[in-house]
Amino acid sequence: MPGDTIHRFGDEYLTPSDWGLSAPDTIRRVALALGSEPLEDARHLLAPILQEIPASPAPSALSGPESATAFVLEVFGSRPATLLSVVQILTPEMRADLDFPRSWGRAPQAAGPVSQASWFPLPVSVLDSDLPMGGIALAWELSGLVSEGGEAIRDLEGYIRRAAGRFA
């Protein structure tokens, strides 16, 4: 241990100079205090770690599709679309057919890569909304895919074909 402090005893720190020639058996004292069985959770023995608060908060999980952890399909059309028309295409049946991807929308003036925080989660249903849409993104979490390897690739290609057919 650094410095002159070696072991805590009661409410005071004892140093080698306090002990004289006979230092206490630290291993035995720790075993008596904590027991000889492994501890499931020993976080209470660790010193607190102060973390610096970042100047700007990191994007939350709801800031848009994350292309690093999900397969993201972006859909942008040449014709203007409204939120109502997009929700009418993304019916519960279509979402089920596509294995329930996370659906995101963004306003027409928002341009740029997927990682920008201009996305908002699409509602499952809406009664009336003429909110213009600049595009949508469907995201499948890679860790949530049931299939693996070549089968997963075939599944994702099928999702692309089915989504392209509906949004054509």
Order of alpha helices (4+ residues) and beta strands (2+ residues): beta-beta-alpha-alpha-beta-beta-alpha-alpha-beta-beta-beta-beta-alpha
